[in-house]
Amino acid sequence: SIPLTEKLTIGDECVNGWLAPPEGVLRFPVEVEENSRFSCRIGIAFSLPRSMTRPRLPHEMPGGHPEDFEPLPPHLSRPVLPPRLDNIKLSIEFFPENSDGSISPTVIFQLPPDKVPDLEHNWYDVNVSLDNIAPAKGELKFFASGPAFGNPNLQILWGQPVIYTPLDEPRRNVLLIGIDTLRSDALSPYGARPEVTPNLTKFSESATLFEQARSQAPWTLPSFASIVTGLMPTKAGATGTHRSIPEKTTTAGEMLLPLGYATFTVCSTPWIGGPTSGFQQGVETTVFLPEHRAQIQVERAKRFITESIDRDWFCFIHIMDPHEPYEPPEEYRKILCDPDYSGIFPTGHVGGDIRLEPGVVSVEEEIRHVRNLYDAEVANVDAAMSDLFRFLDENGLMDDTLIIFCSDHGEEFYEHDGFGHGFTQYDELVHVPLIVKGGDFPEGHRISKPVANLDILPTILSYLDIEKPDDLPGFPLQDTVHSPESIPERIIFGEETARQKGIPLIYSFEWPFKCIFNVANFDVELYHVENDPSELSDIRTEYPDQLASLIMNIAAFIRPQNSAYHLMVAMNPMHSPRIFSGTLKIPGGIEYVEPYFLDSSDTYFQNGDTLQFAISTNIDLTVQEDTEMIRNIPLTVMPVKHLVIIPSPDADYMEINVSIDEESDSDWFFPYGTNQPEALHNVTVHLDSFPLTPYLPQPESHFPSSLYIWGIRGLENFMDTHELDPETIEQLRALGYIDD
């Protein structure tokens, strides 16, 4: 039988590996060099009843999305017909290449019988020398046998087998520390009270601190996905719609694992640690510890580093402490919080939509108390960091390790009338700390030039002398420090649908101006973050040139590199919900499809040259509670949900078959790239005559919710008009080739 490649979970550790069938033998061709070692992990699982969709492993949490996670029910969490485990034999043997049977195989490893019963609850770590067979070519075979395999529910888990050569000095390790929900001004070196983070202040004095770092999304999944892939969230594929990093996207772990790095993640959220998150791609072991404090995460990371002492390693520590609810350890609560507080937040549970009114205590005192609880959580993280840095120093690893301390997003404390995160793109959510130590980053250096979390992966690759892939838009932070003139003037972008509100927001930031653009209703805000760091004074009318420049850059950012066709649902909130479903077929082929702003009620599936879709007109706008406000919304708010389709170069035409609520209709289908409706529900349109425009359409206000096929001109069809002489520009403008 061919084994299943699985993310194998025992206890709280998920390992990439293989699920072997009973009496199964796995075979791997290998080449063993001098001084090599072999490592893997071994476990046992019992499959669940066949009524389940697939065999589940012990303690694995079901569900496709983090919000669905829950422990298995009691009647399913027990092994099914557990056999005796003390009569199982597990071994790993090496068979030389071209062996005709005259050469006996070499036993690399055989599991001691007394260790077998523990395999159900704990991974068994194998790490053995291969000196007795090196140098050689052949096959490694993994054997499992014994009477217990008469039970079909028993499965053997072979986790991440690796052959590696122990390293001599010098070494280059990478430690990525990602603190969830940490705004920059929560740290003392960024302006917080000195008693909040004294250890991180000391760390920053021995490192390089970036004063103006911005995250690419205001909540966890898309922001950390951007960090570990080096891509914008929608390009990485992890958004509020996808809920995970797709397999086609390459992560930092996938870049480093083939080069021999031991890769490890310890985390506190299912967005990263869940079995379908995609963050486990290229990661040998992921430890998911929900609701554990920073000290526990640090201890697991220290254990990994100790076990990987003879390999280069990449370690990602995710810490959740500053995330709401704010329930800090008592020792920090006593130091930073008012013991006499008697307001409405005694437990630290704060909702994003709470509206504060004066009560027993003032609004200002309520905000101050919540912020104090948050600061106490940050203080606990600071103590854990002190322990981690001391461990690295005592083990002589500080000089061999690139340490990147960062955050995915910040937290709002009523600066814009709310608490929490994921709803806006203001700096309390996207201005994040970034401190880097190691390599050639100078000590005690502060950089004021704006940078992005997109720069983290290019920084890691530069430190390891790995060429940066062309599709990564970020810049190595080493260049920002040592050769800032080599980095062009850049505009930093952030994106992602604001969670739970349904409003897609994009920001563009070119120091000191920051523009926030609402893709749904085209509302725009402009701030001067140097003079107005709290973003309370919208100055769009005072700086029209800067506003126009940043908006045009957002338009270019949204526009795909190649010309694309948008299958787009325009939603009219005054009409009842509808479902548009059907197929779009391009016989020449579809290169790829990207969804934008779909939700859990929408589906799409691409199979070769055919795209099937079902998109509803449901949308949760923040104004839905106010009927009069809804009536006053311009219809440009409607084109929110769409699929961007890039056809293959050889494609000539597309066939579109659409129905609404499973029936054909008229006056709601616009397939020609114009505001011309089509009464038929099944049409063919030719791409060579299909109009391409720079902008998405404005729906006809008198139509109900409608479906559009619209062509957007890609960047390959644009020229920089600054390269042309004035006479040519005027001629092209007269001919319609240049838009004002």
C-alpha atoms as one frame of an Amber mdcrd trajectory, in Angstrom:
protein
   0.000   0.000   0.000   1.093   3.565  -0.658   1.200   5.427   2.652  -0.759
   8.620   3.168   1.237  11.790   3.618  -0.308  13.283   6.728   0.029  15.933
   9.373   0.311  13.487  12.243  -0.790  14.609  15.701  -0.054  12.947  19.023
  -0.740  14.978  22.134   0.005  18.605  21.297   2.669  17.916  18.638   1.867
  17.766  14.930   4.547  16.224  12.706   4.712  15.908   8.928   5.146  12.267
   8.050   3.539   9.057   6.875   0.641   6.984   8.136   1.624   3.361   7.496
  -0.994   0.611   7.084  -0.876  -2.591   9.171   2.093  -4.796   8.303   3.220
  -1.919   6.092   6.733  -1.294   4.783   7.860   2.179   3.712  10.763   2.433
   1.272  12.905   5.507   0.675  15.907   5.703  -1.688  18.802   7.395   0.119
  22.423   8.385  -0.293  24.376   8.310   2.952  27.486  10.474   3.225  30.286
  10.245   5.750  29.465  11.419   9.283  25.711  11.304   8.666  22.958  10.807
  11.204  19.356   9.684  10.875  16.427  11.087  12.833  12.679  10.518  12.831
   9.751  10.255  15.217   7.531   7.228  15.813   3.969   7.074  17.122   0.851
   4.925  17.116  -2.721   5.881  16.224  -6.038   4.083  16.278  -8.400   5.006
  13.467 -11.969   5.910  14.356 -15.158   4.237  13.069 -15.622   4.210   9.334
 -18.552   6.625   9.652 -15.930   9.362  10.014 -14.843  11.023   6.785 -11.290
   9.766   7.198  -9.234   8.152   9.957  -8.512  10.652  12.704  -5.488  10.550
  14.904  -5.566  10.714  18.722  -6.274  14.213  20.005  -6.553  15.705  16.519
  -9.260  18.352  16.411 -11.863  18.073  13.645 -13.134  20.806  11.383 -11.808
  22.773   8.454 -11.602  26.172  10.135 -10.232  27.251  13.498 -13.601  28.414
  14.760 -14.910  24.839  14.279 -12.264  23.296  16.500 -13.465  21.373  19.523
 -12.251  18.239  21.314 -13.504  14.919  19.999 -16.641  13.735  21.830 -15.885
  11.240  24.627 -17.216   8.211  22.749 -14.818   8.937  19.861 -11.762  10.095
  21.771 -10.929   6.587  23.006  -9.007   4.060  20.870 -11.231   1.654  18.960
 -10.588  -1.980  19.937  -7.053  -1.310  21.186  -4.804  -4.338  20.707  -1.962
  -5.320  22.966   0.983  -3.086  22.122   3.785  -5.007  23.774   4.075  -7.456
  20.881   4.664  -4.864  18.142   8.061  -4.798  16.430   9.232  -1.604  14.770
  12.536  -1.349  12.972  14.391   0.627  10.313  16.853  -1.176   8.020  19.230
  -0.154   5.241  19.406  -2.224   2.029  22.480  -1.486  -0.135  21.939  -0.554
  -3.781  21.990  -3.491  -6.261  21.929  -6.001  -3.437  21.178  -9.494  -4.768
  20.451 -10.847  -1.336  24.015 -11.918  -0.621  24.524  -8.772   1.460  22.469
  -8.667   4.619  20.603  -5.475   5.398  21.840  -3.356   8.264  19.490  -2.637
  11.135  19.627   1.115  11.723  17.174   1.172  14.583  14.886  -1.170  16.490
  12.404   0.157  19.035  12.874  -1.327  22.527   9.745  -3.375  23.407   9.207
  -1.509  26.677   8.824   1.785  24.763   5.973   0.596  22.542   3.064   1.216
  24.979   4.057   4.890  25.300   3.718   5.547  21.568  -0.001   6.195  21.773
   0.518   9.262  23.940   4.001  10.513  23.086   6.260  10.646  20.080   9.399
   8.537  20.341  12.438  10.413  19.017  14.982   8.452  16.985  18.459   9.894
  16.365  21.193   7.445  15.382  24.579   7.515  13.674  24.952   6.054  10.166
  28.715   5.594  10.386  28.327   1.817  10.107  26.955   2.086   6.549  28.457
   5.331   5.170  29.241   6.088   2.446  26.551   4.156   0.602  23.482   4.277
  -1.655  20.430   2.161  -1.164  17.024   2.058   0.457  15.795   2.719   3.963
  12.910   0.428   4.838  10.563   1.020   7.744   9.073  -2.217   9.099   6.118
  -2.740  11.405   5.056  -6.273  12.353   3.541  -8.335  15.121   0.260 -10.013
  16.108  -1.276  -6.668  17.072  -1.495  -5.738  13.398  -4.372  -8.132  13.016
  -6.447  -5.191  14.241  -7.195  -2.974  11.206  -7.609   0.108  13.417  -3.923
   0.209  14.326  -1.717   2.641  12.384   1.986   3.367  12.686   3.116   6.977
  12.353   6.569   7.636  10.924   7.267  11.307  11.477   9.637  13.375   9.351
  12.567  11.009   8.609  15.723  13.033   7.933  19.335  12.185   7.086  21.691
  15.045   7.955  25.347  15.785   8.593  26.141  17.323  11.999  27.472  20.827
  11.568  30.776  22.298  12.602  31.123  25.954  13.563  30.144  28.549  12.514
  26.389  28.037  12.386  23.461  30.172  11.328  20.168  29.698  13.100  16.964
  31.738  12.839  14.655  32.539  15.741  11.420  34.246  14.709   9.444  35.541
  17.702   5.924  36.650  16.790   3.884  38.243  19.566   0.187  38.316  18.802
  -1.706  41.605  19.253   1.354  43.667  20.228   1.206  47.332  19.215   4.490
  49.173  19.005   3.802  51.665  21.788   3.272  48.776  24.231   7.055  48.382
  24.468   9.245  50.665  26.541  11.754  51.336  23.709   8.778  52.577  21.648
   7.498  54.887  24.387   5.694  52.727  26.960   6.346  53.028  30.695   9.855
  51.752  31.557   8.504  49.165  33.994   6.453  47.389  31.309   9.270  45.827
  29.246  12.692  46.401  30.866  14.111  43.202  29.343  13.039  44.041  25.806
  14.504  47.510  26.322  17.825  45.880  27.161  17.474  43.548  24.165  16.763
  46.477  21.823  19.927  48.216  23.029  21.927  45.246  21.710  19.975  45.058
  18.444  18.551  47.188  15.625  15.116  48.685  16.228  12.848  49.757  13.369
  10.684  52.663  14.472   8.218  52.679  11.579   7.329  49.047  10.813   3.874
  48.237   9.430   2.017  44.944   9.257   0.146  43.904   6.122  -3.161  43.045
   7.813  -4.942  43.957  11.053  -5.525  40.417  12.318  -3.660  37.182  12.903
  -4.111  34.791   9.978  -3.347  37.060   6.995  -0.646  38.972   8.842   1.400
  35.965   9.989   0.806  34.323   6.604   2.389  37.401   5.038   5.357  37.142
   7.429   6.157  33.467   6.748   5.576  33.658   2.969   6.897  37.160   2.238
   3.746  37.861   0.190   0.760  40.155   0.580  -2.126  38.298   2.274  -4.277
  37.886  -0.847  -1.223  36.730  -2.807  -0.268  34.309  -0.036  -3.822  32.996
  -0.196  -4.584  33.202   3.532  -7.461  35.602   4.058 -10.823  35.785   5.753
 -12.137  33.721   2.836  -9.461  31.028   2.552  -8.672  30.639   6.263  -5.347
  28.881   5.529  -2.141  29.036   3.485  -2.758  26.951   0.339  -0.311  24.223
  -0.640   0.755  26.136  -3.771   2.201  28.926  -1.598   5.793  28.440  -0.410
   6.558  29.130   3.247   9.844  29.883   5.006   9.915  26.312   6.324   9.573
  24.906   2.814  12.539  27.009   1.705  14.777  25.920   4.595  13.839  22.280
   5.225  15.353  20.978   1.943  18.610  22.728   2.893  18.912  20.629   6.047
  17.417  23.011   8.584  15.477  21.615  11.506  12.186  23.509  11.429   9.884
  23.998  14.388   6.827  26.036  15.398   5.230  26.447  18.810   2.014  28.441
  18.851  -1.120  29.311  20.787  -3.757  29.811  18.100  -5.467  27.405  15.677
  -4.949  29.981  12.927  -1.315  28.766  12.988  -1.420  25.438  14.831  -4.630
  23.964  13.445  -4.267  20.911  11.170  -5.624  22.809   8.141  -3.855  26.138
   8.728  -1.135  25.622   6.102   1.525  27.027   8.439   2.820  23.468   8.958
   4.115  23.282   5.384   7.850  22.681   5.635   7.750  22.465   9.439   9.018
  19.218  10.923   7.176  19.669  14.215   4.370  22.038  15.199   3.387  22.260
  18.866  -0.067  23.728  19.421  -0.624  24.902  23.003  -3.902  26.828  23.129
  -4.338  29.280  25.985  -0.856  28.681  27.396   1.305  31.497  28.667   4.499
  32.728  27.067   6.661  30.818  29.530   5.285  27.467  28.297   5.931  28.361
  24.647   9.465  29.413  25.502  10.151  26.146  27.345   9.045  24.083  24.326
  11.221  26.188  22.042  14.216  25.738  24.361  13.675  21.974  24.253  13.648
  21.992  20.451  16.811  24.092  20.291  18.583  21.765  22.731  17.577  18.688
  20.700  18.757  20.367  17.470  22.159  21.322  18.803  23.990  19.613  15.897
  21.806  21.087  13.132  21.046  24.553  11.875  17.500  25.375  12.855  14.562
  27.659  12.173  12.310  28.207  15.171   9.052  30.184  15.084   7.612  31.051
  18.503   4.087  32.452  18.493   2.902  33.965  21.798  -0.711  34.904  22.456
  -0.617  36.586  25.876  -1.532  40.176  24.853  -4.650  38.955  23.022  -8.024
  39.629  24.638  -9.230  38.498  27.195  -6.650  40.351  29.257  -5.980  38.090
  32.240  -2.392  38.793  33.293  -0.565  36.976  36.109  -1.306  38.519  39.466
   2.270  39.705  40.009   2.076  42.054  36.999  -1.534  43.017  37.643  -0.510
  44.282  41.085   2.274  46.403  39.616   0.461  47.931  36.650  -3.271  47.961
  37.487  -5.392  49.999  39.911  -6.488  47.707  42.780  -9.485  49.965  43.493
 -10.958  49.796  39.978 -14.742  49.153  40.060 -15.839  49.578  36.435 -17.460
  47.315  33.825 -14.372  45.262  32.835 -13.377  43.371  35.999 -12.517  40.158
  34.118 -10.591  41.570  31.163 -13.172  40.425  28.588 -13.685  43.362  26.223
 -15.827  43.334  23.075 -14.969  45.251  19.925 -18.370  46.973  19.594 -18.764
  48.207  23.168 -19.858  51.825  23.456 -18.584  53.413  26.648 -20.801  55.683
  28.723 -19.932  57.393  32.018 -20.886  55.155  34.917 -19.394  54.274  38.271
 -16.091  55.315  36.749 -15.346  57.688  33.891 -14.844  56.636  30.270 -11.190
  57.633  30.560 -10.771  55.422  33.633 -12.390  52.457  31.857  -9.984  52.825
  28.931  -7.023  53.246  31.277  -7.949  50.073  33.193  -8.250  47.974  30.032
  -4.916  49.306  28.785  -3.299  48.546  32.156  -4.491  44.932  31.948  -3.036
  44.707  28.445   0.269  46.209  29.606   0.420  43.625  32.398   0.069  40.866
  29.783   2.911  42.461  27.822   5.019  42.593  30.990   4.624  38.819  31.337
   5.844  38.387  27.753   8.835  40.554  28.636   9.752  38.197  31.493   9.519
  35.182  29.177  11.777  36.903  26.660  14.364  37.470  29.382  14.413  33.730
  30.077  14.725  32.908  26.368  17.565  35.342  25.734  19.415  34.116  28.831
  19.128  30.524  27.563  20.580  31.472  24.181  23.430  33.353  25.831  24.280
  30.559  28.276  24.401  28.051  25.409  26.624  30.233  23.242  23.956  30.711
  20.575  23.616  34.489  20.515  26.401  34.927  17.971  25.040  32.121  15.750
  21.396  33.146  15.671  19.396  35.778  13.828  16.663  36.889  16.256  13.653
  38.698  14.806  11.140  40.056  17.311   7.905  41.131  15.607   4.130  41.297
  15.868   1.235  40.496  13.554  -0.918  43.481  14.541  -1.743  45.808  17.402
  -4.849  46.499  19.470  -7.295  49.374  19.670  -8.136  50.985  22.988 -10.990
  53.238  21.938  -8.825  55.567  19.829 -11.477  55.174  17.110 -14.439  54.240
  19.324 -13.747  50.552  19.716 -11.642  47.833  21.286  -9.878  44.866  19.738
  -8.558  44.426  16.194  -9.450  43.298  12.686 -11.905  46.134  12.027  -9.777
  49.045  10.805  -6.398  49.913   9.295  -5.417  52.631  11.760  -1.906  52.607
  13.201  -2.948  51.239  16.581  -3.495  48.027  14.603  -0.808  48.107  11.900
   2.115  50.029  13.472   4.037  47.135  15.015   7.378  46.614  16.772  10.272
  45.109  14.835  13.645  44.460  16.486  16.429  42.407  14.874  19.632  41.085
  16.453  22.426  39.025  14.882  24.298  38.869  11.623  25.507  42.325  10.657
  22.701  44.233  12.384  24.413  46.880  14.539  23.792  47.140  18.267  21.813
  50.035  19.678  20.769  51.265  16.239  17.369  52.842  15.534  16.046  53.070
  11.964  13.377  55.648  11.147  12.892  54.623   7.504   9.518  52.853   7.071
   9.687  49.089   6.639   7.134  46.287   6.417   6.591  42.825   7.854   6.964
  41.745   4.216  10.678  42.411   4.712  11.104  39.697   7.359  11.415  36.677
   5.040  13.820  38.464   2.638  15.879  39.355   5.730  16.068  35.691   6.768
  17.060  34.623   3.254  19.743  37.307   3.043  21.202  36.229   6.404  21.414
  32.636   5.130  22.830  33.652   1.720  19.748  32.296  -0.056  18.653  34.118
  -3.198  15.344  35.905  -2.778  12.605  34.648  -5.130  11.521  37.230  -7.681
   7.915  37.246  -6.499   8.734  38.490  -2.991   8.012  42.244  -2.901   9.879
  42.991   0.343  13.472  44.106   0.871  16.093  42.640   3.219  16.298  44.787
   6.327  20.092  44.552   6.019  19.827  46.815   2.950  17.683  49.315   4.852
  20.396  49.498   7.517  23.581  49.453   5.444  22.605  50.717   1.988  19.293
  52.591   2.189  20.063  54.299  -1.099  19.700  50.906  -2.828  16.033  50.715
  -1.845  13.746  52.816  -4.035  11.213  55.149  -2.486   8.527  52.699  -1.513
   4.870  52.703  -0.675   3.858  50.160   1.958   0.465  48.540   1.591  -1.858
  46.710   3.936  -4.989  44.850   2.967  -7.618  42.335   3.970 -11.322  42.379
   4.605 -11.998  43.794   8.049 -13.164  40.768   9.998 -16.838  40.445  10.931
 -17.686  43.821   9.414 -17.504  42.758   5.768 -15.740  45.972   4.710 -12.552
  45.525   2.631  -9.939  48.114   3.559  -6.575  48.857   1.952  -4.002  51.334
   3.204  -1.056  52.867   1.378   1.733  54.471   3.399   4.416  56.786   2.033
   6.029  58.630   4.900   4.569  60.710   6.404   1.226  60.299   4.590  -1.088
  57.345   5.028  -4.228  56.773   2.962  -6.993  54.342   4.014  -9.273  53.275
   1.161 -12.608  51.500   1.534 -12.915  49.204  -1.479 -16.639  48.740  -0.909
 -17.863  52.335  -0.952 -14.719  54.180  -2.132 -14.501  56.241   1.055 -10.993
  57.565   1.606  -9.072  59.043   4.541  -5.659  60.734   4.629  -3.434  61.255
   7.663  -0.061  62.837   8.394   1.249  60.239  10.853   4.256  62.290  11.925
   2.124  65.235  13.057  -0.937  63.132  13.894   0.236  59.660  15.053  -3.220
  58.865  16.470  -4.829  59.507  13.045  -7.591  61.718  14.384  -7.458  64.525
  11.784  -8.434  63.553   8.246  -6.540  65.960   5.943  -7.629  64.698   2.535
  -8.938  68.119   1.505  -5.710  69.844   2.537  -3.331  67.631   0.549  -5.093
  66.744  -2.712  -1.863  65.888  -4.546  -0.680  63.421  -1.905  -4.163  61.918
  -1.725  -4.362  61.473  -5.498  -0.918  59.864  -5.601  -1.704  57.360  -2.860
  -5.097  56.487  -4.358  -3.527  55.870  -7.761  -0.974  53.627  -6.147  -3.768
  51.685  -4.454  -5.445  51.325  -7.851  -2.198  49.989  -9.321  -1.762  47.709
  -6.320  -5.226  46.212  -6.802  -4.842  45.859 -10.565  -3.286  42.516 -11.537
  -0.037  42.332 -13.452  -1.849  40.578 -16.303  -5.181  41.589 -17.770  -7.937
  39.819 -15.892 -11.647  39.153 -16.092 -13.719  39.782 -12.989 -16.794  37.676
 -12.338 -18.395  40.138 -10.001 -21.586  40.291  -7.980 -23.009  43.796  -7.525
 -25.197  43.805  -4.433 -28.165  46.069  -3.889 -28.980  46.112  -0.149 -32.577
  47.152  -0.801 -33.368  43.833  -2.501 -33.727  40.397  -1.009 -30.694  38.081
  -1.052 -30.039  36.081  -4.203 -27.613  33.340  -5.243 -25.803  33.522  -8.573
 -24.559  30.129  -9.707 -23.249  28.644 -12.892 -20.133  27.852 -14.916 -17.562
  29.883 -16.801 -15.564  27.906 -19.341 -12.499  29.148 -21.240 -11.532  26.371
 -23.702  -8.011  27.731 -24.079  -7.451  27.232 -20.355  -7.553  29.170 -17.082
  -4.185  30.015 -15.540  -5.559  30.819 -12.099  -8.514  32.141 -10.147  -8.297
  34.479  -7.144 -11.321  35.140  -4.897 -11.897  38.520  -3.284 -14.245  39.168
  -0.365 -16.202  35.931  -0.591 -17.609  34.557   2.640 -18.618  31.165   4.030
 -21.867  31.166   2.040 -19.988  31.303  -1.295 -18.269  28.487  -3.184 -16.153
  28.130  -6.293 -14.239  25.280  -7.884 -11.861  25.279 -10.847 -11.307  22.104
 -12.847  -9.077  22.667 -15.858 -10.737  25.161 -18.187 -14.012  25.301 -16.235
 -14.942  27.383 -13.209 -18.050  26.526 -11.201 -19.369  29.107  -8.751 -22.216
  29.965  -6.396 -22.082  33.466  -4.904 -24.724  34.965  -2.652 -25.598  38.645
  -2.287 -25.480  38.482   1.496 -23.089  41.020   2.978 -22.661  42.243   6.534
 -22.215  45.999   6.147 -21.773  48.032   9.282 -24.699  50.223   8.196 -27.235
  47.419   7.907 -28.902  48.355  11.168 -29.857  51.782   9.809 -32.406  51.520
   6.989 -32.288  55.220   6.158 -28.508  55.078   5.902 -28.799  52.086   3.581
 -31.043  54.077   1.245 -28.354  56.744   0.979 -25.499  54.396   0.077 -24.244
  55.045  -3.440 -24.534  51.917  -5.562 -20.758  51.889  -5.941 -20.767  50.106
  -2.583 -22.199  47.047  -4.267 -19.390  45.411  -6.305 -17.708  43.652  -3.421
 -17.631  39.915  -4.094 -15.746  38.803  -7.160 -13.515  36.153  -8.704 -10.510
  37.361 -10.694  -9.854  35.054 -13.637  -6.616  35.038 -15.636  -7.059  33.094
 -18.909  -4.262  31.232 -20.629  -2.521  33.173 -23.430  -4.047  30.883 -26.083
  -7.637  31.427 -24.905  -9.993  32.924 -27.523 -13.427  33.004 -25.920 -15.423
  32.118 -22.829 -18.742  30.400 -22.388 -20.886  31.580 -19.486 -23.936  29.830
 -18.071 -25.600  31.618 -15.168 -28.752  31.244 -13.121 -30.169  33.208 -10.230
 -31.714  31.175  -7.452 -31.497  28.278  -9.953 -33.675  30.094 -12.503 -32.872
  32.155 -15.593 -33.863  35.814 -15.622 -33.102  39.061 -17.445 -31.752  42.506
 -16.591 -29.314  41.185 -14.013 -26.611  39.624 -16.185 -23.893  41.820 -17.762
 -21.451  39.514 -19.590 -19.927  41.885 -22.160 -17.651  44.103 -20.061 -20.173
  46.945 -20.304 -23.397  48.047 -18.630 -25.361  46.266 -21.367 -27.577  43.535
 -19.863 -28.190  40.170 -21.515 -31.561  38.455 -21.343 -30.105  35.036 -22.147
 -28.511  33.046 -19.366 -26.101  31.159 -21.635 -23.737  33.240 -23.794 -20.383
  33.091 -25.544 -18.109  36.136 -25.604 -14.880  36.576 -27.573 -11.828  37.805
 -25.714 -10.222  39.613 -28.662 -13.143  42.061 -28.728 -13.789  42.145 -25.000
 -13.273  45.699 -23.634 -10.551  46.187 -21.019 -10.838  49.164 -18.672  -8.693
  50.507 -15.820 -11.555  50.430 -13.322 -14.334  48.239 -11.982 -17.835  49.271
 -13.122 -20.385  51.367 -11.306 -23.581  49.285 -11.308 -26.819  50.685 -12.665
 -28.750  51.930  -9.637 -32.150  50.840 -10.994 -31.069  47.204 -11.371 -31.394
  44.648  -8.601 -28.386  42.661  -7.465 -26.554  41.702 -10.654 -23.660  39.676
 -12.015 -21.005  41.320 -14.178 -18.157  39.985 -16.301 -15.676  42.856 -16.469
 -12.241  43.162 -18.005  -9.483  45.003 -16.153  -6.436  46.086 -18.102  -3.296
  44.609 -16.569  -0.053  46.434 -15.906   1.492  44.839 -18.995  -0.735  47.125
 -21.079   0.377  50.306 -19.309   3.349  52.595 -19.913   4.820  55.182 -17.594
   3.771  58.447 -19.244   6.705  60.226 -17.603   8.913  58.474 -20.154   7.077
  60.159 -23.082   7.459  63.677 -24.452   4.526  66.114 -23.950   3.440  66.047
 -27.598   3.178  62.265 -27.640   1.245  62.318 -24.355  -1.324  64.724 -25.827
  -1.693  62.613 -28.975  -2.234  59.454 -26.962  -4.704  61.232 -24.673  -6.683
  62.417 -27.718  -6.821  58.851 -29.014  -8.030  57.536 -25.650  -4.871  55.594
 -24.738  -4.146  57.713 -21.657  -6.692  58.229 -18.915  -6.676  61.531 -17.041
